[in-house]
Structures are given as C-alpha cells and as structure tokens.
Amino acid sequence: MKEIIEKLSEIENGFKPIETEALRIFKLNTIDDAITLSCELLKHDKYQIRSLAVFILGFVSANDLRALRILKTEVSKDSSWQVQEILAKAFDQYCKDNGYEKSLPIIKEWLNDKNPNICRAVTEGLRIWTSRPYFKDNPKVAIKLISEHKGSDSEYLRKSVGNSLKDISKKHNDLIEEEISSWDLTDKKINFTYKYVTKKKKKK
C-alpha cells in the first residue's frame, strides 16, 4: 500500500489512475476491509489519497450503506475541492449501481441537506442528468430537483445548478425556458444562476 500511496501522491492533474486503483482495491477486498481501509486513507494529508478513499467508498456504497453514510457525513466536510469533485463521482456511482429511479429517495435526502457540498455532490455528480437512466425519460423530474437550489447561499452550488440546467437545455430547451420563466430575477442569487443557465458559448 505504501508504494501505491507514494505513486498516487505524485499525480497533479486528472483522477483516472486514482479511480482505476480504487476499483482494483474494491475488487480485491471484502466490503468490510474496503471500508476499513477507506477510513484510514481519509486521514491522509494528501488529497489524492483521500480521493482514493472516496472512490473506493463510491464503489462500495450500493452494497453497504455504511459507505454512503461516510461519504455524506465525513467526506462532505473535506476542505479540498478535488475531494469534493470525487464525492460527486462517488455519489453518481452509488446511483448507477443502485439504479437511478430506486435512488430517488437518497437523491432527495441529499438535496435537502443543509451542507452545500452534499447538495452539490448530487447536482454535479449526476451531470448530464438527462443522459442518466430514468432522468432521460423524465427530464421534468431532473429539472425540478436541480432548480430547488437556484437561490442557494452557496455560489459553488449555484454554479453547479446553472451548469446542470444548461446541459439539459441542449435537448430540452422548451422545458428549461418554462422553468426559468417563473424565476424571480430581482433576487441576486437566482439571477446569478439564471445567467449560468442562459450563458452562450463564445464563438471561435
């Protein structure tokens, strides 16, 4: 494990090697051992190693809700933005393995949390929402869930909300237009999100 930690600690960009190693560890260990190892790795000072732990927990989570609970209660408090990016991927992994429609209660639970990192793990993790099973056939459900945080105090979360809705607008522009037409743009926070939703790509 020492060699793996040294190797992954040197990664400066990207996450694929970390994800690959996490999947290998998941496949080679029991659920209990994988969770125990992840808890130890979460104490490491390098964000790359904590990210490894988060990936492992993501792979485990659909099999054991202890892993999902650790992601929500502990990983969401990590100060590293890189770790928060992996938290989003881990949550999507849970939904993928568990089934997106079946995961709706957990999706709603996380979206109702007061910690913006937990909410963002959902809005960001499931991008592009309408490319995911269930939401592909139910874009209105996705739009409603995401839009609940259009006026969040967290700019970090509002950016994710705006970008997620903008993603959906590429295939369901009429539904997005219908949603944002009722937004109170005198609210600075909502207006901020609105600008991300309607932001046009610069022409080359």
MODELLER restraints for C-alpha pairs under 7 A, 6 or more apart:
rsr = mdl.restraints
at = mdl.atoms
rsr.add(forms.Gaussian(group=physical.xy_distance, feature=features.Distance(at['CA:5:A'], at['CA:49:A']), mean=6.55, stdev=0.5))
rsr.add(forms.Gaussian(group=physical.xy_distance, feature=features.Distance(at['CA:8:A'], at['CA:18:A']), mean=6.61, stdev=0.5))
rsr.add(forms.Gaussian(group=physical.xy_distance, feature=features.Distance(at['CA:8:A'], at['CA:48:A']), mean=6.38, stdev=0.5))
rsr.add(forms.Gaussian(group=physical.xy_distance, feature=features.Distance(at['CA:8:A'], at['CA:49:A']), mean=6.93, stdev=0.5))
rsr.add(forms.Gaussian(group=physical.xy_distance, feature=features.Distance(at['CA:9:A'], at['CA:46:A']), mean=6.54, stdev=0.5))
rsr.add(forms.Gaussian(group=physical.xy_distance, feature=features.Distance(at['CA:9:A'], at['CA:48:A']), mean=5.66, stdev=0.5))
rsr.add(forms.Gaussian(group=physical.xy_distance, feature=features.Distance(at['CA:9:A'], at['CA:49:A']), mean=6.62, stdev=0.5))
rsr.add(forms.Gaussian(group=physical.xy_distance, feature=features.Distance(at['CA:18:A'], at['CA:52:A']), mean=5.66, stdev=0.5))
rsr.add(forms.Gaussian(group=physical.xy_distance, feature=features.Distance(at['CA:19:A'], at['CA:52:A']), mean=6.76, stdev=0.5))
rsr.add(forms.Gaussian(group=physical.xy_distance, feature=features.Distance(at['CA:19:A'], at['CA:55:A']), mean=6.08, stdev=0.5))
rsr.add(forms.Gaussian(group=physical.xy_distance, feature=features.Distance(at['CA:22:A'], at['CA:52:A']), mean=5.79, stdev=0.5))
rsr.add(forms.Gaussian(group=physical.xy_distance, feature=features.Distance(at['CA:22:A'], at['CA:55:A']), mean=5.81, stdev=0.5))
rsr.add(forms.Gaussian(group=physical.xy_distance, feature=features.Distance(at['CA:22:A'], at['CA:56:A']), mean=5.02, stdev=0.5))
rsr.add(forms.Gaussian(group=physical.xy_distance, feature=features.Distance(at['CA:23:A'], at['CA:56:A']), mean=6.64, stdev=0.5))
rsr.add(forms.Gaussian(group=physical.xy_distance, feature=features.Distance(at['CA:26:A'], at['CA:34:A']), mean=6.22, stdev=0.5))
rsr.add(forms.Gaussian(group=physical.xy_distance, feature=features.Distance(at['CA:26:A'], at['CA:56:A']), mean=6.07, stdev=0.5))
rsr.add(forms.Gaussian(group=physical.xy_distance, feature=features.Distance(at['CA:26:A'], at['CA:59:A']), mean=6.83, stdev=0.5))
rsr.add(forms.Gaussian(group=physical.xy_distance, feature=features.Distance(at['CA:31:A'], at['CA:60:A']), mean=6.64, stdev=0.5))
rsr.add(forms.Gaussian(group=physical.xy_distance, feature=features.Distance(at['CA:35:A'], at['CA:57:A']), mean=6.68, stdev=0.5))
rsr.add(forms.Gaussian(group=physical.xy_distance, feature=features.Distance(at['CA:35:A'], at['CA:67:A']), mean=6.60, stdev=0.5))
rsr.add(forms.Gaussian(group=physical.xy_distance, feature=features.Distance(at['CA:38:A'], at['CA:53:A']), mean=4.44, stdev=0.5))
rsr.add(forms.Gaussian(group=physical.xy_distance, feature=features.Distance(at['CA:38:A'], at['CA:56:A']), mean=6.72, stdev=0.5))
rsr.add(forms.Gaussian(group=physical.xy_distance, feature=features.Distance(at['CA:38:A'], at['CA:57:A']), mean=6.78, stdev=0.5))
rsr.add(forms.Gaussian(group=physical.xy_distance, feature=features.Distance(at['CA:41:A'], at['CA:49:A']), mean=6.15, stdev=0.5))
rsr.add(forms.Gaussian(group=physical.xy_distance, feature=features.Distance(at['CA:41:A'], at['CA:50:A']), mean=5.64, stdev=0.5))
rsr.add(forms.Gaussian(group=physical.xy_distance, feature=features.Distance(at['CA:41:A'], at['CA:53:A']), mean=5.63, stdev=0.5))
rsr.add(forms.Gaussian(group=physical.xy_distance, feature=features.Distance(at['CA:42:A'], at['CA:50:A']), mean=4.61, stdev=0.5))
rsr.add(forms.Gaussian(group=physical.xy_distance, feature=features.Distance(at['CA:42:A'], at['CA:53:A']), mean=5.97, stdev=0.5))
rsr.add(forms.Gaussian(group=physical.xy_distance, feature=features.Distance(at['CA:44:A'], at['CA:50:A']), mean=6.21, stdev=0.5))
rsr.add(forms.Gaussian(group=physical.xy_distance, feature=features.Distance(at['CA:47:A'], at['CA:80:A']), mean=6.66, stdev=0.5))
rsr.add(forms.Gaussian(group=physical.xy_distance, feature=features.Distance(at['CA:47:A'], at['CA:83:A']), mean=6.42, stdev=0.5))
rsr.add(forms.Gaussian(group=physical.xy_distance, feature=features.Distance(at['CA:50:A'], at['CA:83:A']), mean=6.91, stdev=0.5))
rsr.add(forms.Gaussian(group=physical.xy_distance, feature=features.Distance(at['CA:51:A'], at['CA:83:A']), mean=5.30, stdev=0.5))
rsr.add(forms.Gaussian(group=physical.xy_distance, feature=features.Distance(at['CA:51:A'], at['CA:86:A']), mean=6.23, stdev=0.5))
rsr.add(forms.Gaussian(group=physical.xy_distance, feature=features.Distance(at['CA:54:A'], at['CA:86:A']), mean=6.56, stdev=0.5))
rsr.add(forms.Gaussian(group=physical.xy_distance, feature=features.Distance(at['CA:54:A'], at['CA:87:A']), mean=6.31, stdev=0.5))
rsr.add(forms.Gaussian(group=physical.xy_distance, feature=features.Distance(at['CA:54:A'], at['CA:90:A']), mean=6.61, stdev=0.5))
rsr.add(forms.Gaussian(group=physical.xy_distance, feature=features.Distance(at['CA:55:A'], at['CA:86:A']), mean=6.73, stdev=0.5))
rsr.add(forms.Gaussian(group=physical.xy_distance, feature=features.Distance(at['CA:55:A'], at['CA:90:A']), mean=5.75, stdev=0.5))
rsr.add(forms.Gaussian(group=physical.xy_distance, feature=features.Distance(at['CA:57:A'], at['CA:67:A']), mean=5.23, stdev=0.5))
rsr.add(forms.Gaussian(group=physical.xy_distance, feature=features.Distance(at['CA:58:A'], at['CA:90:A']), mean=4.05, stdev=0.5))
rsr.add(forms.Gaussian(group=physical.xy_distance, feature=features.Distance(at['CA:58:A'], at['CA:91:A']), mean=6.32, stdev=0.5))
rsr.add(forms.Gaussian(group=physical.xy_distance, feature=features.Distance(at['CA:58:A'], at['CA:93:A']), mean=5.73, stdev=0.5))
rsr.add(forms.Gaussian(group=physical.xy_distance, feature=features.Distance(at['CA:58:A'], at['CA:94:A']), mean=5.91, stdev=0.5))
rsr.add(forms.Gaussian(group=physical.xy_distance, feature=features.Distance(at['CA:59:A'], at['CA:93:A']), mean=6.48, stdev=0.5))
rsr.add(forms.Gaussian(group=physical.xy_distance, feature=features.Distance(at['CA:59:A'], at['CA:94:A']), mean=6.95, stdev=0.5))
rsr.add(forms.Gaussian(group=physical.xy_distance, feature=features.Distance(at['CA:60:A'], at['CA:67:A']), mean=6.30, stdev=0.5))
rsr.add(forms.Gaussian(group=physical.xy_distance, feature=features.Distance(at['CA:61:A'], at['CA:67:A']), mean=4.81, stdev=0.5))
rsr.add(forms.Gaussian(group=physical.xy_distance, feature=features.Distance(at['CA:61:A'], at['CA:68:A']), mean=4.99, stdev=0.5))
rsr.add(forms.Gaussian(group=physical.xy_distance, feature=features.Distance(at['CA:61:A'], at['CA:94:A']), mean=5.71, stdev=0.5))
rsr.add(forms.Gaussian(group=physical.xy_distance, feature=features.Distance(at['CA:62:A'], at['CA:94:A']), mean=5.24, stdev=0.5))
rsr.add(forms.Gaussian(group=physical.xy_distance, feature=features.Distance(at['CA:62:A'], at['CA:97:A']), mean=6.00, stdev=0.5))
rsr.add(forms.Gaussian(group=physical.xy_distance, feature=features.Distance(at['CA:62:A'], at['CA:98:A']), mean=5.45, stdev=0.5))
rsr.add(forms.Gaussian(group=physical.xy_distance, feature=features.Distance(at['CA:71:A'], at['CA:87:A']), mean=6.97, stdev=0.5))
rsr.add(forms.Gaussian(group=physical.xy_distance, feature=features.Distance(at['CA:72:A'], at['CA:118:A']), mean=6.45, stdev=0.5))
rsr.add(forms.Gaussian(group=physical.xy_distance, feature=features.Distance(at['CA:76:A'], at['CA:84:A']), mean=6.78, stdev=0.5))
rsr.add(forms.Gaussian(group=physical.xy_distance, feature=features.Distance(at['CA:76:A'], at['CA:117:A']), mean=5.65, stdev=0.5))
rsr.add(forms.Gaussian(group=physical.xy_distance, feature=features.Distance(at['CA:76:A'], at['CA:118:A']), mean=5.90, stdev=0.5))
rsr.add(forms.Gaussian(group=physical.xy_distance, feature=features.Distance(at['CA:87:A'], at['CA:121:A']), mean=6.00, stdev=0.5))
rsr.add(forms.Gaussian(group=physical.xy_distance, feature=features.Distance(at['CA:88:A'], at['CA:121:A']), mean=3.92, stdev=0.5))
rsr.add(forms.Gaussian(group=physical.xy_distance, feature=features.Distance(at['CA:88:A'], at['CA:122:A']), mean=6.28, stdev=0.5))
rsr.add(forms.Gaussian(group=physical.xy_distance, feature=features.Distance(at['CA:88:A'], at['CA:124:A']), mean=6.00, stdev=0.5))
rsr.add(forms.Gaussian(group=physical.xy_distance, feature=features.Distance(at['CA:88:A'], at['CA:125:A']), mean=4.07, stdev=0.5))
rsr.add(forms.Gaussian(group=physical.xy_distance, feature=features.Distance(at['CA:89:A'], at['CA:125:A']), mean=5.14, stdev=0.5))
rsr.add(forms.Gaussian(group=physical.xy_distance, feature=features.Distance(at['CA:91:A'], at['CA:121:A']), mean=6.54, stdev=0.5))
rsr.add(forms.Gaussian(group=physical.xy_distance, feature=features.Distance(at['CA:91:A'], at['CA:122:A']), mean=6.79, stdev=0.5))
rsr.add(forms.Gaussian(group=physical.xy_distance, feature=features.Distance(at['CA:91:A'], at['CA:125:A']), mean=6.30, stdev=0.5))
rsr.add(forms.Gaussian(group=physical.xy_distance, feature=features.Distance(at['CA:92:A'], at['CA:125:A']), mean=5.16, stdev=0.5))
rsr.add(forms.Gaussian(group=physical.xy_distance, feature=features.Distance(at['CA:92:A'], at['CA:126:A']), mean=5.62, stdev=0.5))
rsr.add(forms.Gaussian(group=physical.xy_distance, feature=features.Distance(at['CA:95:A'], at['CA:103:A']), mean=5.72, stdev=0.5))
rsr.add(forms.Gaussian(group=physical.xy_distance, feature=features.Distance(at['CA:100:A'], at['CA:133:A']), mean=6.37, stdev=0.5))
rsr.add(forms.Gaussian(group=physical.xy_distance, feature=features.Distance(at['CA:100:A'], at['CA:134:A']), mean=6.27, stdev=0.5))
rsr.add(forms.Gaussian(group=physical.xy_distance, feature=features.Distance(at['CA:101:A'], at['CA:134:A']), mean=5.80, stdev=0.5))
rsr.add(forms.Gaussian(group=physical.xy_distance, feature=features.Distance(at['CA:107:A'], at['CA:122:A']), mean=6.71, stdev=0.5))
rsr.add(forms.Gaussian(group=physical.xy_distance, feature=features.Distance(at['CA:110:A'], at['CA:118:A']), mean=5.91, stdev=0.5))
rsr.add(forms.Gaussian(group=physical.xy_distance, feature=features.Distance(at['CA:110:A'], at['CA:119:A']), mean=5.68, stdev=0.5))
rsr.add(forms.Gaussian(group=physical.xy_distance, feature=features.Distance(at['CA:111:A'], at['CA:119:A']), mean=4.53, stdev=0.5))
rsr.add(forms.Gaussian(group=physical.xy_distance, feature=features.Distance(at['CA:111:A'], at['CA:122:A']), mean=6.83, stdev=0.5))
rsr.add(forms.Gaussian(group=physical.xy_distance, feature=features.Distance(at['CA:113:A'], at['CA:119:A']), mean=6.48, stdev=0.5))
rsr.add(forms.Gaussian(group=physical.xy_distance, feature=features.Distance(at['CA:116:A'], at['CA:154:A']), mean=6.43, stdev=0.5))
rsr.add(forms.Gaussian(group=physical.xy_distance, feature=features.Distance(at['CA:116:A'], at['CA:157:A']), mean=6.21, stdev=0.5))
rsr.add(forms.Gaussian(group=physical.xy_distance, feature=features.Distance(at['CA:120:A'], at['CA:157:A']), mean=5.39, stdev=0.5))
rsr.add(forms.Gaussian(group=physical.xy_distance, feature=features.Distance(at['CA:120:A'], at['CA:160:A']), mean=6.75, stdev=0.5))
rsr.add(forms.Gaussian(group=physical.xy_distance, feature=features.Distance(at['CA:123:A'], at['CA:146:A']), mean=6.20, stdev=0.5))
rsr.add(forms.Gaussian(group=physical.xy_distance, feature=features.Distance(at['CA:123:A'], at['CA:160:A']), mean=6.29, stdev=0.5))
rsr.add(forms.Gaussian(group=physical.xy_distance, feature=features.Distance(at['CA:123:A'], at['CA:161:A']), mean=6.23, stdev=0.5))
rsr.add(forms.Gaussian(group=physical.xy_distance, feature=features.Distance(at['CA:123:A'], at['CA:164:A']), mean=6.80, stdev=0.5))
rsr.add(forms.Gaussian(group=physical.xy_distance, feature=features.Distance(at['CA:124:A'], at['CA:160:A']), mean=5.82, stdev=0.5))
rsr.add(forms.Gaussian(group=physical.xy_distance, feature=features.Distance(at['CA:127:A'], at['CA:164:A']), mean=6.15, stdev=0.5))
rsr.add(forms.Gaussian(group=physical.xy_distance, feature=features.Distance(at['CA:128:A'], at['CA:164:A']), mean=6.71, stdev=0.5))
rsr.add(forms.Gaussian(group=physical.xy_distance, feature=features.Distance(at['CA:128:A'], at['CA:167:A']), mean=6.26, stdev=0.5))
rsr.add(forms.Gaussian(group=physical.xy_distance, feature=features.Distance(at['CA:129:A'], at['CA:135:A']), mean=6.19, stdev=0.5))
rsr.add(forms.Gaussian(group=physical.xy_distance, feature=features.Distance(at['CA:129:A'], at['CA:142:A']), mean=6.61, stdev=0.5))
rsr.add(forms.Gaussian(group=physical.xy_distance, feature=features.Distance(at['CA:130:A'], at['CA:136:A']), mean=4.15, stdev=0.5))
rsr.add(forms.Gaussian(group=physical.xy_distance, feature=features.Distance(at['CA:130:A'], at['CA:139:A']), mean=5.99, stdev=0.5))
rsr.add(forms.Gaussian(group=physical.xy_distance, feature=features.Distance(at['CA:130:A'], at['CA:168:A']), mean=6.40, stdev=0.5))
rsr.add(forms.Gaussian(group=physical.xy_distance, feature=features.Distance(at['CA:135:A'], at['CA:141:A']), mean=6.95, stdev=0.5))
rsr.add(forms.Gaussian(group=physical.xy_distance, feature=features.Distance(at['CA:135:A'], at['CA:142:A']), mean=6.02, stdev=0.5))
rsr.add(forms.Gaussian(group=physical.xy_distance, feature=features.Distance(at['CA:143:A'], at['CA:165:A']), mean=6.80, stdev=0.5))
rsr.add(forms.Gaussian(group=physical.xy_distance, feature=features.Distance(at['CA:146:A'], at['CA:161:A']), mean=5.99, stdev=0.5))
rsr.add(forms.Gaussian(group=physical.xy_distance, feature=features.Distance(at['CA:147:A'], at['CA:161:A']), mean=6.76, stdev=0.5))
rsr.add(forms.Gaussian(group=physical.xy_distance, feature=features.Distance(at['CA:149:A'], at['CA:158:A']), mean=6.72, stdev=0.5))
rsr.add(forms.Gaussian(group=physical.xy_distance, feature=features.Distance(at['CA:149:A'], at['CA:161:A']), mean=6.81, stdev=0.5))
rsr.add(forms.Gaussian(group=physical.xy_distance, feature=features.Distance(at['CA:150:A'], at['CA:158:A']), mean=5.82, stdev=0.5))
rsr.add(forms.Gaussian(group=physical.xy_distance, feature=features.Distance(at['CA:150:A'], at['CA:161:A']), mean=6.35, stdev=0.5))
rsr.add(forms.Gaussian(group=physical.xy_distance, feature=features.Distance(at['CA:150:A'], at['CA:190:A']), mean=5.44, stdev=0.5))
rsr.add(forms.Gaussian(group=physical.xy_distance, feature=features.Distance(at['CA:150:A'], at['CA:193:A']), mean=5.88, stdev=0.5))
rsr.add(forms.Gaussian(group=physical.xy_distance, feature=features.Distance(at['CA:151:A'], at['CA:189:A']), mean=5.06, stdev=0.5))
rsr.add(forms.Gaussian(group=physical.xy_distance, feature=features.Distance(at['CA:151:A'], at['CA:190:A']), mean=4.68, stdev=0.5))
rsr.add(forms.Gaussian(group=physical.xy_distance, feature=features.Distance(at['CA:152:A'], at['CA:158:A']), mean=6.14, stdev=0.5))
rsr.add(forms.Gaussian(group=physical.xy_distance, feature=features.Distance(at['CA:152:A'], at['CA:189:A']), mean=6.94, stdev=0.5))
rsr.add(forms.Gaussian(group=physical.xy_distance, feature=features.Distance(at['CA:158:A'], at['CA:193:A']), mean=5.61, stdev=0.5))
rsr.add(forms.Gaussian(group=physical.xy_distance, feature=features.Distance(at['CA:159:A'], at['CA:193:A']), mean=6.38, stdev=0.5))
rsr.add(forms.Gaussian(group=physical.xy_distance, feature=features.Distance(at['CA:159:A'], at['CA:196:A']), mean=6.81, stdev=0.5))
rsr.add(forms.Gaussian(group=physical.xy_distance, feature=features.Distance(at['CA:161:A'], at['CA:193:A']), mean=6.96, stdev=0.5))
rsr.add(forms.Gaussian(group=physical.xy_distance, feature=features.Distance(at['CA:162:A'], at['CA:193:A']), mean=4.96, stdev=0.5))
rsr.add(forms.Gaussian(group=physical.xy_distance, feature=features.Distance(at['CA:162:A'], at['CA:194:A']), mean=6.55, stdev=0.5))
rsr.add(forms.Gaussian(group=physical.xy_distance, feature=features.Distance(at['CA:162:A'], at['CA:196:A']), mean=4.76, stdev=0.5))
rsr.add(forms.Gaussian(group=physical.xy_distance, feature=features.Distance(at['CA:162:A'], at['CA:197:A']), mean=4.61, stdev=0.5))
rsr.add(forms.Gaussian(group=physical.xy_distance, feature=features.Distance(at['CA:163:A'], at['CA:196:A']), mean=6.01, stdev=0.5))
rsr.add(forms.Gaussian(group=physical.xy_distance, feature=features.Distance(at['CA:163:A'], at['CA:197:A']), mean=5.99, stdev=0.5))
rsr.add(forms.Gaussian(group=physical.xy_distance, feature=features.Distance(at['CA:165:A'], at['CA:197:A']), mean=5.85, stdev=0.5))
rsr.add(forms.Gaussian(group=physical.xy_distance, feature=features.Distance(at['CA:166:A'], at['CA:197:A']), mean=4.54, stdev=0.5))
rsr.add(forms.Gaussian(group=physical.xy_distance, feature=features.Distance(at['CA:166:A'], at['CA:198:A']), mean=6.76, stdev=0.5))
rsr.add(forms.Gaussian(group=physical.xy_distance, feature=features.Distance(at['CA:169:A'], at['CA:176:A']), mean=5.71, stdev=0.5))
rsr.add(forms.Gaussian(group=physical.xy_distance, feature=features.Distance(at['CA:184:A'], at['CA:190:A']), mean=6.84, stdev=0.5))
rsr.add(forms.Gaussian(group=physical.xy_distance, feature=features.Distance(at['CA:185:A'], at['CA:191:A']), mean=4.75, stdev=0.5))
